[in-house]
Amino acid sequence: MIRIEAAWLATAPLDMRAGTDTALARVVAVFGAAQPHHAYLFANKRASRLKVLVHDGIGIWLAARRLQQGKFVWPPADPAHCELSLAQLDALVLGLPWQRVGPAGVITVV
């Protein structure tokens, strides 16, 4: 339904009461601009809730996800953001350890 070409994760927490305008202002502050077909992810301090802002080229979508137990795997606050592959995005939204997806999950020593 919504095409996503790139995904970006902001490492600093976001107040989950934030609406579309506040989340968009955070995207501009952290990433410089909201690019079309890019997804921007934020979590709360406990990393139990996630918000995803997507610019679809025409407007802005804001989605939220909450885990019933556990928390999302979230990197430390330094650096301020990082890029995710689409496979990592899929894993993160499911609450899986997304850092192990892709080249970081390759086993090189037995």
C-alpha positions in Angstrom: 0.0 0.0 0.0 2.8 2.4 0.9 6.1 2.1 -1.0 9.2 2.3 1.2 12.6 2.6 -0.5 14.7 3.5 2.6 14.2 3.2 6.3 15.9 5.3 9.0 16.0 4.8 12.7 16.3 7.7 15.2 18.1 6.5 18.3 16.8 9.3 20.7 13.4 8.5 22.3 10.2 10.2 21.1 7.2 10.9 23.4 4.6 8.5 22.1 1.9 11.2 22.6 3.5 13.0 19.6 1.3 13.5 16.6 2.1 13.8 13.0 3.3 17.4 13.1 5.6 16.7 16.1 7.0 13.5 14.6 7.6 15.3 11.3 9.4 18.2 13.1 11.6 15.5 14.7 12.4 14.0 11.3 13.4 17.3 9.9 15.5 18.1 13.0 17.3 14.7 13.1 17.5 13.8 9.4 17.4 17.2 7.7 14.3 16.5 5.6 11.5 14.0 5.1 12.3 12.3 1.8 9.5 10.7 -0.3 9.2 7.0 0.1 11.3 7.0 3.2 10.3 5.6 6.6 11.5 7.1 9.9 11.3 5.1 13.1 11.1 6.3 16.7 10.7 4.5 20.0 9.8 5.6 23.5 12.3 5.5 26.3 11.4 1.9 27.3 11.5 0.8 23.6 8.1 -0.9 24.1 6.3 1.3 21.6 7.3 2.3 18.1 6.1 5.1 15.7 6.9 5.0 12.0 6.5 8.2 9.9 6.4 7.6 6.1 6.3 10.3 3.4 4.6 8.7 0.5 5.3 11.5 -2.0 2.0 13.2 -1.5 1.3 13.2 2.3 2.5 11.8 5.6 1.5 8.6 7.3 2.1 7.9 11.0 1.7 4.4 12.4 2.2 3.1 15.9 3.0 -0.4 17.2 3.1 -1.6 20.8 4.5 -4.8 22.1 2.4 -6.6 24.7 5.6 -8.0 26.3 9.3 -7.4 25.8 10.7 -4.5 24.0 12.1 -3.5 20.6 15.8 -3.9 20.0 17.1 -0.3 20.0 20.6 0.9 19.5 22.4 3.4 21.8 21.8 7.1 21.3 25.1 7.7 19.6 25.0 8.2 16.6 21.7 10.1 16.4 20.4 7.9 13.5 21.2 4.9 11.3 19.9 3.4 8.1 18.1 0.1 8.0 17.6 -2.3 5.1 14.1 -3.3 4.3 14.7 -6.8 5.7 15.9 -5.1 9.0 12.8 -2.9 9.0 10.6 -6.0 8.7 12.4 -7.7 11.6 12.3 -4.6 13.8 8.6 -4.0 13.4 8.0 -7.6 14.5 10.2 -7.1 17.6 13.0 -9.3 16.3 16.7 -8.6 16.7 17.1 -6.7 13.4 20.9 -6.2 13.8 21.4 -9.9 13.0 19.6 -9.6 9.6 21.8 -9.1 6.6 25.6 -9.0 6.6 25.8 -8.7 10.4 24.3 -12.2 10.7 26.8 -14.0 8.5 28.8 -16.7 10.3 32.4 -16.6 9.3 34.1 -18.7 12.0 33.2 -22.3 13.1 
